[in-house]
Amino acid sequence: MVADLAAANDYQIEHYQSPEIQSLIKSIDVFYSAGFFLTVSPATVVEIGKHCAEHNKILVWGVAAPFIIEFFYDKVQDVIPYIDYIVANETEADKYAEKLGLKGQDIEVVMKTIAELPKINQKRSRTVIFTYGPDPVLIYSEGKLLKYPVPPLDKSQIVDTNGAGDAFLGGFLSGLLQDKSIDVCVKAGLFCARYILQVSGTQYHTKCDFNWNE
């Protein structure tokens, strides 16, 4: 896998502060940032968080990789008070639990602790989402632990696992943008992840037949 981070590594908060971007953010209701961005411009994520808190908008944050928690934990702590939805896979969740001094604790305790970390916008509680590959997705929301089974997919159908996590997030975010219930958002995320697992790379070349009314 070859990546050229290019502009991402050179991003400056002045771009976010520019009149053009400031005009755009006024029309956005749901913001998403991957953990990787904390290695480049954490101050920008904080500023977006402040905007979301002030205007009661949604900020979703995907951890992206265990090293974000391990080596940029101070930056994570700066951003967490503004996060409404935090999404992590099993290895990222384990690393977060370790940093919180909860390694080996019941997963519900870990998720509850993260959900109840200080939060600026008190108009909505923080939702914590942990994914476990073929095992159920765990969600801690409004004081409850929810479990969502992952539709089985035979190993012979799996072509490429790259991008499955991002695909889940994409489907989930699509549901949030449409004000769907968390149940439907998760189903949309699993639908997208399942599709991406069956193709090479992150391509989408068929008409989406996901039923939003389920």
C-alpha positions in Angstrom: 0.0 0.0 0.0 1.5 3.3 -1.1 0.3 6.6 0.4 1.2 10.2 -0.5 -0.1 12.4 2.3 1.0 15.5 0.4 -1.3 18.4 1.4 -2.5 16.7 4.5 1.0 16.9 6.1 1.2 20.6 5.3 -2.2 21.7 6.4 -2.3 24.9 8.4 -5.1 26.2 10.6 -5.1 29.4 8.6 -6.8 27.5 5.8 -9.7 26.6 8.2 -9.8 30.3 9.4 -10.1 31.6 5.8 -13.3 33.4 4.9 -14.1 30.8 2.2 -14.0 27.9 4.7 -15.7 29.8 7.5 -18.5 30.5 5.1 -18.8 26.8 4.2 -18.9 25.5 7.7 -22.0 27.5 8.5 -24.0 25.2 6.2 -22.6 21.9 7.6 -24.4 20.0 10.4 -22.2 16.9 10.7 -18.4 17.0 10.8 -16.1 14.1 10.7 -12.3 13.9 11.4 -10.0 10.9 11.3 -7.5 10.5 14.1 -4.6 10.9 11.7 -5.4 14.6 11.5 -4.2 15.0 15.1 -0.7 14.4 13.8 -0.9 17.5 11.5 -3.2 20.2 12.9 -4.9 19.3 16.2 -5.8 22.9 16.7 -8.1 22.8 13.6 -10.0 19.8 15.1 -10.4 21.7 18.4 -11.7 24.8 16.5 -14.2 22.6 14.6 -15.2 21.2 17.9 -15.8 24.6 19.4 -18.0 25.5 16.4 -20.0 22.3 16.8 -20.5 22.8 20.5 -21.5 26.4 20.1 -24.1 25.6 17.4 -25.1 22.2 18.6 -23.7 20.4 15.6 -22.4 16.9 15.5 -18.7 16.0 15.5 -17.7 12.4 14.8 -14.2 11.2 15.4 -12.6 8.0 14.1 -9.5 6.9 16.1 -7.9 5.6 12.9 -5.0 3.7 14.4 -3.7 2.6 17.9 -0.6 4.8 17.6 -2.8 7.9 17.7 -3.9 7.0 21.2 -0.4 5.9 22.2 1.7 8.7 20.9 -0.7 11.7 20.6 -2.8 11.1 23.7 -2.4 14.7 24.9 -4.0 15.8 21.6 -6.7 13.2 21.9 -7.5 14.7 25.4 -7.8 18.2 23.9 -10.3 17.0 21.3 -12.4 14.5 23.3 -14.5 17.2 25.1 -16.0 18.1 21.7 -16.6 14.6 20.3 -20.2 13.4 20.0 -19.5 10.1 18.4 -16.2 8.2 18.7 -15.5 5.2 16.6 -12.7 2.6 17.1 -11.9 -0.9 16.1 -10.8 -3.6 18.6 -7.0 -2.7 18.6 -7.7 1.0 19.0 -10.2 0.3 21.8 -7.7 -1.8 23.6 -5.1 0.9 23.4 -7.6 3.5 24.7 -8.5 1.2 27.6 -4.8 0.8 28.4 -4.3 4.6 28.4 -7.3 5.0 30.7 -5.9 2.5 33.1 -8.7 0.1 32.3 -6.8 -2.7 30.6 -8.5 -6.0 31.2 -11.7 -4.4 32.5 -15.1 -5.3 31.1 -15.7 -3.6 27.8 -18.9 -1.9 29.0 -16.8 -0.3 31.8 -14.4 1.0 29.2 -17.1 2.4 26.9 -19.0 3.9 29.8 -15.8 5.7 31.0 -15.1 7.1 27.5 -18.8 8.2 27.1 -18.7 10.0 30.4 -15.4 11.8 29.9 -15.9 15.6 30.1 -18.0 17.0 27.3 -18.6 20.6 26.3 -22.0 20.3 24.6 -24.3 18.8 27.2 -27.3 18.8 24.8 -26.4 15.3 23.7 -24.5 12.5 25.3 -21.4 11.0 23.8 -21.9 7.8 21.8 -19.0 5.3 21.8 -18.8 2.7 18.9 -16.4 -0.2 18.9 -16.2 -2.6 15.9 -14.8 -6.1 16.0 -14.6 -7.4 12.5 -17.1 -10.3 12.1 -18.2 -10.0 15.8 -21.0 -7.7 16.9 -20.6 -4.0 16.8 -20.8 -2.6 20.4 -22.4 0.8 21.0 -22.6 2.7 24.3 -25.3 5.3 24.0 -27.3 7.2 26.6 -26.3 4.9 29.4 -27.0 1.6 27.5 -24.8 -0.9 25.8 -26.2 -2.0 22.5 -25.0 -5.0 20.4 -25.4 -5.3 16.6 -24.6 -8.6 14.9 -22.6 -8.5 11.8 -24.2 -10.3 8.8 -22.0 -13.4 8.1 -19.7 -13.3 5.1 -17.9 -16.4 3.9 -14.1 -16.1 3.8 -14.2 -17.1 0.2 -16.1 -13.9 -0.6 -13.6 -11.6 1.1 -11.3 -10.0 -1.6 -9.7 -7.1 0.3 -10.0 -5.9 3.9 -8.5 -2.5 3.2 -11.1 0.3 3.7 -13.7 -1.8 5.5 -13.5 0.4 8.6 -13.8 3.6 6.6 -16.6 2.1 4.6 -18.5 1.4 7.9 -17.9 5.0 9.0 -19.1 6.3 5.6 -22.4 4.4 5.8 -22.9 5.4 9.4 -22.3 9.0 8.6 -24.7 8.8 5.7 -27.4 7.8 8.2 -26.6 10.6 10.6 -26.9 13.1 7.8 -30.4 11.8 7.2 -31.3 11.9 10.9 -31.8 8.1 10.9 -31.9 6.1 14.1 -28.7 4.6 15.4 -30.0 1.2 14.4 -30.3 2.2 10.8 -27.0 4.1 10.9 -25.2 0.9 12.0 -27.0 -1.2 9.4 -25.9 1.2 6.7 -22.3 1.1 8.0 -22.3 -2.7 8.0 -23.8 -2.7 4.5 -21.0 -0.5 3.1 -18.3 -2.5 4.9 -19.6 -5.8 3.6 -19.6 -4.4 0.1 -16.0 -3.1 0.3 -14.8 -6.4 1.7 -15.9 -8.1 -1.6 -14.0 -5.8 -4.0 -10.4 -4.8 -4.6 -9.7 -1.4 -3.3 -12.3 1.1 -2.3 -14.5 1.2 -5.4 -18.2 1.2 -5.7 -19.5 0.2 -9.1 -23.0 -1.0 -8.6 -26.2 0.8 -7.7 -26.7 1.0 -3.9 -29.7 -1.0 -2.9 -29.6 -0.4 0.8 -33.1 0.0 2.3 -33.2 3.1 4.5 -36.7 2.3 5.6 -35.7 -0.9 7.5 
